[in-house]
Amino acid sequence: MATLVFVESAEGKIKSTSLEAVAYAHALGAPVTAIAIGTVDQGDLESLGKYGVQKVLHVQDTRLQSGIIQAYSSAISQAMEAENAEILVLANSTLGTPVAARVAVKAGASLATNVVELPDTTAGFVVKRSIYTGKAFAKVELSHAKKVLVLKKNAATLKEVGGAVSITLFAPAFIETDFA
């Protein structure tokens, strides 16, 4: 069961919430691949190995600098398919959450937002998510083979686990409507 993590960046630096998403994905126990879109510092991409990422797919396209949701979801969907990823993990953000919804539709995946802890897999795949602005919690079973998990901030603890990472340029096939 491979896991893909979308790592967001701002001004070339990976966001701390994305590092939490990487730590969460690593804790799931499957091989972790990250996808970074746009201009990202090479050192930041290499540092993902410290948190358990084995491979980074880097999408470099000047049209992606402004966070176009449709284009991002298209790239991430194609990466999920190329990597045979069954789980996509993203950080909860103004970009991550709408991208997650679109990817879930494209991939025919179950979607859970505001996830606060690792899934219970003893009887299916059940996640605990925050509801009512954090005043309550709900347990949700994700029944599709593919799953998209949007992680709430501070839901995972960063742990350095060491390891090298390979960085590969990834060139998704965009169509013009991805940028409309």
Backbone as ProteinMPNN parsed JSONL, in Angstrom:
{"seq_chain_A": "MATLVFVESAEGKIKSTSLEAVAYAHALGAPVTAIAIGTVDQGDLESLGKYGVQKVLHVQDTRLQSGIIQAYSSAISQAMEAENAEILVLANSTLGTPVAARVAVKAGASLATNVVELPDTTAGFVVKRSIYTGKAFAKVELSHAKKVLVLKKNAATLKEVGGAVSITLFAPAFIETDFA", "coords_chain_A": {"N_chain_A": [[0.854, -1.174, 0.0], [1.102, 1.844, -1.142], [1.913, 5.256, -0.344], [1.177, 8.615, -1.078], [2.223, 11.951, -0.657], [1.235, 15.273, -0.7], [3.263, 17.988, -0.744], [3.184, 21.207, 0.258], [4.448, 24.439, -0.625], [5.884, 27.651, 0.122], [7.23, 30.547, -1.124], [9.418, 29.05, -2.009], [10.051, 27.349, 0.109], [9.294, 24.434, 2.005], [6.214, 23.996, 3.643], [5.569, 23.844, 7.178], [3.31, 22.421, 7.989], [3.041, 20.623, 5.946], [5.24, 19.023, 6.402], [4.346, 17.757, 8.686], [2.307, 16.265, 7.529], [3.857, 14.521, 6.023], [5.174, 13.128, 8.095], [2.953, 11.862, 9.253], [2.139, 10.24, 7.097], [4.371, 8.571, 6.905], [4.118, 7.221, 9.319], [2.004, 5.57, 8.746], [3.115, 3.338, 7.668], [3.65, 2.392, 5.089], [5.553, 2.562, 1.984], [6.649, 5.884, 1.245], [6.015, 8.466, -0.991], [6.605, 11.752, -2.059], [5.017, 14.632, -3.507], [5.946, 17.582, -4.967], [5.133, 20.793, -6.035], [5.896, 23.325, -8.333], [8.27, 25.999, -7.719], [10.672, 24.921, -5.572], [13.004, 24.817, -2.961], [15.951, 22.998, -3.414], [17.381, 21.85, -1.28], [15.376, 21.71, 0.673], [13.696, 19.81, -0.512], [15.401, 17.587, -0.454], [15.616, 17.276, 2.284], [13.302, 16.009, 3.012], [13.683, 13.295, 3.162], [14.613, 12.859, 5.73], [12.33, 12.584, 7.19], [11.097, 10.313, 6.348], [10.371, 10.073, 3.661], [10.858, 8.436, 0.603], [11.011, 8.96, -2.051], [10.8, 11.776, -4.18], [8.601, 13.468, -6.229], [8.953, 16.002, -8.437], [7.274, 18.645, -9.736], [7.734, 20.904, -12.201], [6.607, 23.685, -13.57], [6.025, 26.677, -15.02], [3.479, 27.736, -15.082], [2.272, 26.894, -12.799], [2.81, 28.376, -10.557], [0.962, 29.929, -9.189], [-0.835, 28.411, -7.696], [-3.084, 26.932, -8.867], [-5.983, 25.301, -8.508], [-7.326, 23.268, -10.048], [-5.292, 22.475, -11.851], [-3.297, 21.608, -10.067], [-4.668, 19.474, -8.853], [-4.965, 17.801, -11.027], [-2.279, 17.155, -11.628], [-1.543, 15.84, -9.232], [-3.356, 13.707, -9.162], [-2.505, 12.274, -11.404], [0.032, 11.595, -10.507], [-0.613, 9.942, -8.346], [-1.66, 7.758, -9.717], [0.557, 7.005, -11.307], [2.372, 6.218, -9.351], [1.075, 4.155, -8.156], [-0.325, 4.682, -5.81], [-2.297, 4.184, -2.976], [-3.157, 5.737, -0.959], [-3.512, 9.18, -0.349], [-2.067, 11.882, 1.275], [-2.577, 15.044, 2.645], [-1.953, 18.363, 3.888], [-4.216, 20.27, 5.837], [-5.374, 23.114, 4.371], [-5.883, 26.263, 2.648], [-5.318, 25.659, 0.061], [-4.73, 22.883, 0.028], [-7.088, 21.471, 0.943], [-9.265, 21.971, -1.0], [-7.963, 20.908, -3.256], [-7.669, 18.258, -2.466], [-10.353, 17.389, -2.451], [-11.01, 17.484, -5.191], [-9.131, 15.66, -6.226], [-9.992, 13.328, -4.969], [-12.435, 12.899, -6.264], [-11.556, 12.563, -8.937], [-9.982, 10.25, -8.643], [-11.753, 8.405, -7.68], [-11.921, 8.036, -4.938], [-12.269, 7.613, -1.341], [-12.843, 10.312, 0.929], [-11.543, 12.104, 3.661], [-11.554, 14.804, 5.819], [-9.825, 17.052, 8.065], [-8.491, 15.171, 9.681], [-7.321, 13.641, 12.638], [-5.837, 11.645, 13.871], [-3.989, 8.527, 13.479], [-5.317, 5.946, 11.312], [-7.706, 3.436, 12.334], [-7.311, 0.216, 11.639], [-8.298, -2.245, 12.257], [-10.832, -3.192, 11.691], [-11.584, -2.6, 8.866], [-11.069, 0.676, 7.542], [-10.812, 3.191, 9.476], [-11.06, 6.538, 10.343], [-10.373, 9.156, 12.67], [-11.855, 12.25, 12.949], [-11.849, 15.784, 13.331], [-14.633, 17.753, 14.246], [-17.114, 20.388, 14.181], [-15.544, 22.764, 14.62], [-13.446, 21.695, 16.157], [-14.579, 21.006, 18.571], [-15.741, 18.584, 18.879], [-15.549, 15.091, 17.904], [-15.531, 12.771, 15.163], [-15.863, 9.429, 14.026], [-15.0, 7.989, 11.034], [-15.623, 5.702, 8.479], [-13.691, 4.754, 5.761], [-14.391, 3.475, 2.745], [-13.652, 2.988, 0.091], [-11.145, 1.698, -2.2], [-9.052, 3.453, -2.703], [-7.833, 6.259, -0.856], [-8.174, 9.572, 0.411], [-6.681, 11.714, 2.584], [-6.982, 14.475, 4.609], [-5.055, 16.231, 6.673], [-5.398, 17.583, 9.89], [-3.93, 20.484, 11.38], [-1.177, 20.052, 13.583], [-1.696, 17.373, 14.114], [0.078, 15.362, 13.82], [3.262, 14.227, 14.921], [6.469, 15.436, 14.349], [9.113, 13.38, 13.463], [12.426, 12.564, 13.122], [13.564, 10.199, 10.987], [15.55, 9.535, 9.382], [17.338, 8.813, 6.307], [17.847, 8.49, 2.788], [16.746, 10.307, -0.095], [15.295, 10.119, -3.301], [15.09, 12.355, -5.984], [12.91, 13.148, -8.51], [12.07, 14.501, -11.627], [8.778, 15.218, -12.496], [6.439, 15.112, -15.003], [3.401, 15.904, -15.559], [0.587, 15.336, -17.759], [-0.944, 17.993, -18.836], [-4.067, 19.587, -19.64], [-5.589, 22.297, -21.423], [-7.855, 23.212, -20.046], [-7.22, 22.713, -17.437], [-6.042, 24.969, -16.554], [-7.9, 26.913, -16.677]], "CA_chain_A": [[0.0, 0.0, 0.0], [1.951, 3.025, -1.268], [1.316, 6.507, 0.091], [1.661, 9.839, -1.71], [1.987, 13.143, 0.153], [1.406, 16.552, -1.378], [3.958, 18.944, 0.111], [3.005, 22.595, -0.175], [5.57, 25.326, -0.365], [5.677, 29.092, -0.004], [8.513, 31.208, -1.362], [10.455, 28.045, -2.199], [10.27, 26.556, 1.317], [8.201, 23.52, 2.329], [5.469, 24.428, 4.828], [5.68, 22.934, 8.331], [2.15, 21.533, 8.01], [3.319, 19.542, 4.999], [6.148, 18.088, 7.078], [3.482, 16.946, 9.547], [1.64, 15.296, 6.652], [4.874, 13.516, 5.705], [5.354, 12.298, 9.299], [1.744, 11.047, 9.357], [2.206, 9.227, 6.04], [5.398, 7.599, 7.3], [3.567, 6.428, 10.424], [1.08, 4.581, 8.187], [3.903, 2.12, 7.496], [3.888, 2.038, 3.688], [6.526, 3.453, 1.336], [6.118, 7.238, 1.074], [6.482, 9.336, -2.064], [6.062, 13.105, -1.945], [4.95, 15.415, -4.725], [6.122, 19.018, -4.756], [4.74, 21.484, -7.266], [6.399, 24.689, -8.44], [9.65, 26.252, -7.313], [10.953, 24.492, -4.206], [14.426, 24.729, -2.671], [16.483, 21.636, -3.539], [17.705, 21.377, 0.069], [14.123, 21.344, 1.33], [13.252, 18.536, -1.087], [16.294, 16.546, 0.06], [15.365, 17.096, 3.72], [12.123, 15.157, 3.216], [14.168, 11.963, 3.509], [14.746, 12.774, 7.191], [11.021, 12.292, 7.783], [10.585, 9.042, 5.854], [10.079, 10.056, 2.222], [11.864, 7.718, -0.156], [11.075, 9.5, -3.411], [10.089, 13.041, -4.388], [8.243, 13.843, -7.599], [8.951, 17.466, -8.482], [6.604, 19.175, -10.932], [8.191, 22.261, -12.474], [5.898, 24.287, -14.692], [5.849, 28.08, -14.619], [2.044, 28.042, -14.951], [1.798, 26.389, -11.511], [3.288, 29.215, -9.463], [-0.119, 30.618, -8.48], [-1.702, 27.483, -6.959], [-4.334, 26.693, -9.586], [-6.516, 24.079, -7.902], [-7.588, 22.236, -11.051], [-4.017, 21.975, -12.371], [-2.665, 20.849, -8.996], [-5.37, 18.196, -8.671], [-4.642, 16.973, -12.183], [-0.916, 16.648, -11.439], [-1.507, 14.902, -8.104], [-4.081, 12.5, -9.594], [-1.618, 11.524, -12.296], [1.112, 11.039, -9.677], [-1.19, 8.802, -7.605], [-1.756, 6.631, -10.642], [1.904, 6.597, -11.708], [3.041, 5.595, -8.205], [0.17, 3.135, -7.604], [-0.606, 5.076, -4.429], [-3.658, 3.936, -2.512], [-3.495, 6.787, -0.001], [-2.95, 10.511, -0.532], [-2.13, 12.672, 2.499], [-2.336, 16.468, 2.445], [-2.204, 19.218, 5.048], [-5.409, 21.109, 5.745], [-5.019, 24.49, 4.02], [-6.767, 26.824, 1.62], [-5.002, 24.975, -1.192], [-4.766, 21.433, 0.19], [-8.426, 20.9, 1.086], [-9.985, 21.875, -2.283], [-7.245, 19.985, -4.133], [-8.016, 16.912, -2.003], [-11.704, 17.061, -2.912], [-10.955, 17.209, -6.637], [-8.379, 14.419, -6.438], [-10.856, 12.22, -4.55], [-13.393, 12.653, -7.344], [-10.826, 12.027, -10.101], [-9.448, 8.92, -8.344], [-12.798, 7.539, -7.144], [-11.425, 7.712, -3.599], [-12.932, 8.13, -0.146], [-12.207, 11.543, 1.402], [-11.761, 12.518, 5.05], [-10.85, 16.043, 6.142], [-9.594, 17.321, 9.496], [-8.085, 13.928, 10.335], [-6.516, 13.991, 13.806], [-4.96, 10.557, 14.324], [-3.807, 7.422, 12.539], [-6.535, 5.145, 11.164], [-7.903, 2.143, 12.972], [-7.475, -0.728, 10.531], [-8.68, -3.562, 12.766], [-12.068, -3.598, 11.011], [-11.748, -1.615, 7.808], [-10.16, 1.828, 7.586], [-11.619, 4.181, 10.195], [-10.279, 7.689, 10.794], [-10.991, 10.089, 13.609], [-11.737, 13.602, 12.416], [-12.352, 16.881, 14.143], [-15.831, 18.413, 13.708], [-17.587, 21.53, 14.984], [-14.352, 23.564, 14.942], [-12.612, 21.034, 17.152], [-15.303, 20.768, 19.825], [-16.182, 17.187, 18.899], [-14.855, 14.221, 16.964], [-16.34, 11.748, 14.516], [-15.117, 8.345, 13.403], [-15.535, 7.803, 9.686], [-15.027, 4.586, 7.757], [-13.411, 5.006, 4.345], [-14.622, 2.148, 2.18], [-13.069, 2.806, -1.236], [-9.776, 1.183, -2.209], [-8.176, 4.623, -2.595], [-8.246, 7.162, 0.213], [-7.556, 10.889, 0.472], [-6.74, 12.158, 3.972], [-6.548, 15.848, 4.833], [-4.612, 16.213, 8.065], [-5.537, 18.809, 10.671], [-2.666, 20.98, 11.922], [-0.72, 19.485, 14.861], [-2.212, 16.012, 14.305], [1.194, 14.416, 13.736], [4.501, 14.683, 15.523], [7.628, 15.263, 13.483], [10.185, 12.514, 13.959], [13.445, 12.308, 12.116], [13.813, 8.766, 10.873], [16.724, 9.398, 8.525], [17.158, 8.156, 5.021], [18.101, 9.235, 1.559], [15.576, 10.499, -0.935], [15.588, 10.367, -4.715], [14.247, 13.424, -6.523], [12.64, 12.897, -9.913], [11.159, 15.444, -12.269], [7.529, 14.587, -12.911], [5.809, 15.973, -16.001], [2.042, 15.468, -15.854], [-0.006, 15.778, -19.024], [-2.008, 18.965, -18.573], [-4.885, 20.083, -20.734], [-5.795, 23.743, -21.249], [-8.897, 23.501, -19.053], [-6.611, 22.65, -16.107], [-5.602, 26.31, -16.198], [-9.002, 27.857, -16.933]], "C_chain_A": [[0.902, 1.239, 0.0], [1.177, 4.28, -0.873], [1.988, 7.668, -0.616], [1.305, 11.006, -0.803], [2.207, 14.369, -0.711], [2.067, 17.512, -0.4], [3.832, 20.34, -0.495], [4.251, 23.395, 0.161], [5.122, 26.775, -0.51], [7.052, 29.728, -0.112], [9.665, 30.212, -1.415], [10.723, 27.141, -1.015], [9.052, 25.677, 1.594], [7.552, 23.971, 3.627], [5.563, 23.378, 5.938], [4.489, 21.978, 8.406], [2.323, 20.382, 7.025], [4.306, 18.543, 5.585], [5.371, 17.198, 8.035], [2.759, 15.882, 8.723], [2.598, 14.173, 6.258], [5.066, 12.577, 6.894], [4.167, 11.358, 9.486], [1.793, 9.907, 8.337], [3.23, 8.153, 6.38], [4.874, 6.669, 8.392], [2.551, 5.392, 9.937], [1.795, 3.27, 7.861], [4.194, 1.704, 6.066], [4.977, 2.943, 3.116], [5.883, 4.815, 1.021], [6.828, 7.947, -0.078], [5.84, 10.69, -1.852], [5.983, 13.723, -3.33], [5.01, 16.885, -4.336], [5.868, 19.705, -6.092], [5.26, 22.922, -7.232], [7.85, 24.785, -8.011], [9.833, 25.911, -5.837], [12.457, 24.326, -4.066], [14.883, 23.27, -2.697], [16.813, 21.042, -2.167], [16.471, 20.968, 0.846], [13.599, 20.011, 0.807], [14.092, 17.389, -0.539], [16.017, 16.258, 1.535], [14.144, 16.223, 4.001], [12.514, 13.728, 3.577], [14.314, 11.776, 5.01], [13.45, 12.325, 7.848], [10.356, 11.053, 7.176], [10.209, 8.985, 4.389], [11.223, 9.347, 1.503], [12.076, 8.319, -1.545], [10.276, 10.803, -3.452], [9.848, 13.217, -5.879], [8.147, 15.36, -7.613], [8.372, 17.916, -9.82], [7.041, 20.623, -11.098], [7.515, 22.751, -13.739], [5.582, 25.715, -14.261], [4.384, 28.455, -14.447], [1.501, 27.644, -13.576], [2.199, 27.251, -10.319], [2.16, 29.819, -8.629], [-1.116, 29.678, -7.802], [-3.056, 27.256, -7.605], [-4.86, 25.316, -9.194], [-6.722, 22.963, -8.917], [-6.288, 21.634, -11.582], [-3.288, 21.142, -11.315], [-3.332, 19.486, -8.832], [-5.107, 17.25, -9.839], [-3.254, 16.35, -12.026], [-0.867, 15.583, -10.343], [-2.239, 13.609, -8.448], [-3.206, 11.635, -10.483], [-0.461, 10.889, -11.518], [0.61, 9.841, -8.871], [-1.228, 7.566, -8.487], [-0.366, 6.103, -11.006], [2.625, 5.843, -10.595], [2.232, 4.461, -7.589], [-0.139, 3.41, -6.137], [-2.065, 4.819, -4.104], [-4.122, 5.023, -1.552], [-2.775, 8.079, -0.395], [-3.134, 11.264, 0.777], [-1.764, 14.11, 2.155], [-2.547, 17.193, 3.763], [-3.461, 20.036, 4.785], [-4.967, 22.551, 5.493], [-5.996, 24.991, 2.97], [-6.472, 26.241, 0.245], [-5.221, 23.468, -1.053], [-6.159, 20.832, 0.225], [-9.204, 20.871, -0.228], [-9.292, 20.962, -3.295], [-7.609, 18.548, -3.765], [-9.383, 16.482, -2.507], [-11.709, 16.709, -4.399], [-10.218, 15.91, -6.936], [-9.245, 13.222, -6.061], [-11.867, 11.875, -5.64], [-12.689, 12.008, -8.536], [-10.388, 10.576, -9.883], [-10.523, 7.936, -7.884], [-12.459, 7.1, -5.731], [-12.358, 8.224, -2.514], [-12.143, 9.346, 0.329], [-12.554, 11.78, 2.856], [-10.916, 13.764, 5.298], [-10.726, 16.186, 7.654], [-9.258, 16.056, 10.283], [-7.107, 14.262, 11.465], [-5.648, 12.86, 14.355], [-4.899, 9.459, 13.274], [-5.077, 6.582, 12.457], [-6.518, 3.881, 11.995], [-8.194, 1.162, 11.838], [-7.859, -2.126, 11.006], [-9.944, -4.088, 12.1], [-12.373, -2.574, 9.929], [-10.699, -0.532, 7.927], [-10.964, 2.98, 8.176], [-10.709, 5.292, 10.699], [-11.089, 8.53, 11.773], [-10.763, 11.492, 13.06], [-12.398, 14.606, 13.348], [-13.577, 17.49, 13.454], [-16.231, 19.548, 14.652], [-16.425, 22.35, 15.525], [-13.54, 23.002, 16.102], [-13.295, 20.74, 18.472], [-15.773, 19.317, 19.964], [-15.388, 16.408, 17.854], [-15.84, 13.219, 16.38], [-15.406, 10.679, 13.963], [-15.805, 8.013, 12.092], [-14.827, 6.631, 9.03], [-14.875, 4.964, 6.29], [-13.42, 3.665, 3.63], [-14.027, 1.929, 0.785], [-11.627, 2.315, -1.126], [-8.766, 2.321, -2.073], [-8.75, 5.584, -1.565], [-7.477, 8.467, 0.121], [-7.782, 11.414, 1.885], [-6.175, 13.568, 4.083], [-6.293, 15.99, 6.329], [-4.775, 17.581, 8.727], [-4.178, 19.19, 11.263], [-2.421, 20.395, 13.319], [-1.272, 18.089, 15.142], [-1.105, 14.959, 14.247], [2.432, 15.054, 14.352], [5.657, 14.417, 14.567], [8.669, 14.4, 14.177], [11.169, 12.326, 12.824], [13.77, 10.822, 12.137], [14.991, 8.478, 9.953], [16.399, 8.764, 7.196], [17.41, 9.085, 3.859], [16.82, 9.317, 0.743], [16.034, 10.687, -2.379], [14.592, 11.402, -5.229], [14.152, 13.237, -8.027], [11.741, 13.994, -10.459], [9.949, 14.67, -12.765], [6.809, 15.564, -13.827], [4.408, 15.462, -16.32], [1.56, 16.017, -17.192], [-1.178, 16.702, -18.719], [-2.807, 19.215, -19.836], [-5.217, 21.543, -20.427], [-6.842, 24.064, -20.195], [-8.376, 23.354, -17.618], [-6.213, 24.044, -15.622], [-6.691, 27.364, -16.421], [-9.608, 28.38, -15.638]], "O_chain_A": [[1.408, 1.631, 1.051], [-0.04, 4.361, -1.04], [3.212, 7.708, -0.743], [0.21, 11.048, -0.242], [3.235, 14.496, -1.376], [1.504, 17.817, 0.652], [4.304, 20.609, -1.599], [4.997, 23.079, 1.088], [4.127, 27.079, -1.168], [7.93, 29.476, 0.712], [10.759, 30.494, -0.926], [11.552, 26.237, -1.119], [7.914, 26.119, 1.438], [8.241, 24.291, 4.596], [5.627, 22.178, 5.669], [4.645, 20.838, 8.843], [1.807, 19.287, 7.249], [4.223, 17.348, 5.3], [5.692, 16.019, 8.186], [2.615, 14.74, 9.16], [2.198, 13.012, 6.17], [5.116, 11.359, 6.717], [4.347, 10.192, 9.838], [1.522, 8.754, 8.67], [2.986, 6.965, 6.168], [5.157, 5.471, 8.385], [2.268, 4.43, 10.651], [1.163, 2.216, 7.785], [4.927, 0.739, 5.853], [5.29, 3.979, 3.701], [4.732, 4.887, 0.59], [8.055, 8.018, -0.134], [4.662, 10.775, -1.504], [6.77, 13.392, -4.218], [4.242, 17.364, -3.502], [6.331, 19.253, -7.14], [5.09, 23.638, -6.246], [8.564, 23.784, -7.947], [9.226, 26.533, -4.965], [13.111, 23.762, -4.944], [14.263, 22.411, -2.07], [16.553, 19.864, -1.922], [16.502, 19.992, 1.595], [13.116, 19.181, 1.577], [13.556, 16.335, -0.197], [16.168, 15.121, 1.984], [13.976, 15.746, 5.123], [11.746, 13.025, 4.234], [14.159, 10.664, 5.515], [13.468, 11.752, 8.937], [9.19, 10.774, 7.456], [9.765, 7.94, 3.914], [12.398, 9.617, 1.756], [13.152, 8.21, -2.135], [9.214, 10.914, -2.838], [10.773, 13.126, -6.687], [7.346, 15.94, -6.879], [8.907, 17.609, -10.886], [6.757, 21.468, -10.249], [7.814, 22.289, -14.84], [4.934, 25.924, -13.236], [4.079, 29.407, -13.729], [0.383, 28.02, -13.225], [1.942, 26.872, -9.176], [2.381, 30.186, -7.475], [-2.172, 30.14, -7.368], [-4.082, 27.38, -6.936], [-4.252, 24.294, -9.513], [-6.329, 21.823, -8.667], [-6.191, 20.418, -11.747], [-2.726, 20.093, -11.629], [-2.654, 18.468, -8.69], [-5.035, 16.035, -9.654], [-3.077, 15.155, -12.264], [-0.224, 14.546, -10.509], [-1.792, 12.528, -8.067], [-3.168, 10.413, -10.336], [-0.029, 9.78, -11.833], [1.317, 8.843, -8.729], [-0.874, 6.468, -8.058], [-0.142, 4.893, -11.013], [3.403, 4.929, -10.867], [2.659, 3.866, -6.599], [-0.207, 2.489, -5.322], [-2.959, 5.192, -4.865], [-5.321, 5.215, -1.35], [-1.59, 8.07, -0.729], [-4.233, 11.285, 1.332], [-0.775, 14.367, 1.468], [-3.24, 16.694, 4.65], [-3.732, 20.439, 3.654], [-4.263, 23.138, 6.314], [-6.831, 24.238, 2.469], [-7.314, 26.327, -0.649], [-5.831, 22.848, -1.923], [-6.4, 19.794, -0.392], [-9.766, 19.828, -0.559], [-9.958, 20.315, -4.103], [-7.83, 17.716, -4.644], [-9.559, 15.344, -2.94], [-12.346, 15.739, -4.809], [-10.637, 15.143, -7.804], [-9.235, 12.208, -6.758], [-12.125, 10.701, -5.908], [-13.173, 11.017, -9.082], [-10.416, 9.767, -10.811], [-10.236, 6.751, -7.715], [-12.676, 5.946, -5.359], [-13.139, 9.15, -2.736], [-10.926, 9.41, 0.156], [-13.715, 11.674, 3.249], [-9.717, 13.779, 5.023], [-11.432, 15.525, 8.416], [-9.695, 15.896, 11.423], [-6.185, 15.057, 11.284], [-4.806, 13.099, 15.221], [-5.661, 9.462, 12.307], [-5.835, 6.51, 13.425], [-5.463, 3.332, 12.314], [-9.214, 1.277, 11.159], [-7.758, -3.088, 10.244], [-10.111, -5.3, 11.958], [-13.305, -1.78, 10.057], [-9.576, -0.786, 8.361], [-11.705, 3.66, 7.466], [-9.719, 5.039, 11.386], [-12.316, 8.599, 11.704], [-9.636, 11.878, 12.749], [-13.365, 14.305, 14.047], [-13.572, 17.715, 12.244], [-15.739, 19.643, 15.777], [-16.329, 22.599, 16.727], [-13.014, 23.751, 16.925], [-12.647, 20.267, 19.406], [-16.156, 18.884, 21.051], [-14.663, 16.978, 17.039], [-16.84, 12.865, 17.004], [-14.307, 10.976, 13.495], [-17.013, 7.786, 12.039], [-13.598, 6.56, 9.018], [-15.82, 5.437, 5.659], [-12.561, 2.817, 3.875], [-13.912, 0.785, 0.345], [-10.974, 2.491, -0.097], [-7.743, 2.17, -1.405], [-9.965, 5.713, -1.412], [-6.289, 8.481, -0.2], [-8.92, 11.545, 2.334], [-5.034, 13.824, 3.699], [-7.211, 15.881, 7.142], [-4.345, 18.601, 8.189], [-3.376, 18.321, 11.604], [-3.344, 20.264, 14.123], [-1.309, 17.665, 16.298], [-1.331, 13.798, 14.587], [2.613, 16.271, 14.302], [5.804, 13.312, 14.044], [9.053, 14.653, 15.319], [10.792, 11.974, 11.706], [14.189, 10.267, 13.153], [15.381, 7.326, 9.768], [15.303, 8.24, 6.995], [17.211, 10.297, 3.943], [15.925, 8.484, 0.886], [17.045, 11.341, -2.638], [13.398, 11.328, -4.939], [15.162, 13.176, -8.729], [10.76, 14.373, -9.821], [10.078, 13.607, -13.373], [6.594, 16.719, -13.46], [4.237, 14.671, -17.247], [2.061, 17.027, -17.686], [-2.271, 16.244, -18.385], [-2.303, 19.077, -20.95], [-5.128, 21.967, -19.274], [-6.735, 25.085, -19.515], [-9.022, 23.821, -16.68], [-6.064, 24.27, -14.421], [-6.424, 28.564, -16.36], [-10.542, 29.181, -15.672]]}, "name": "protein", "num_of_chains": 1, "seq": "MATLVFVESAEGKIKSTSLEAVAYAHALGAPVTAIAIGTVDQGDLESLGKYGVQKVLHVQDTRLQSGIIQAYSSAISQAMEAENAEILVLANSTLGTPVAARVAVKAGASLATNVVELPDTTAGFVVKRSIYTGKAFAKVELSHAKKVLVLKKNAATLKEVGGAVSITLFAPAFIETDFA"}
